[in-house]
Amino acid sequence: MQAGSDRAAADEAGPPEWTLDALSAEAGRLGIRVSRSQVRRILLTEGLRWRRTRSWTRSKDPGFERA
């Protein structure tokens, strides 16, 4: 992705998937104290549904090379 595009990550070192724990930890790093359950309530209040990302490309083969 090109830098500056809407889909470009601001920080490539961040987590590949945002979990409630990761969102809470990042808020804490920014000086905002918020619990995991409060993050969940905020997302639900805003009408956002939280689902775990699932990929059909995952393999249980230990020799499988990740892209």
Secondary structure, DSSP 8 states (H G I E B T S, - for coil): --TTSTTS-S-TTS-SS--HHHHHHHHHHTT----HHHHHHHHHHTT--------TT----TT----
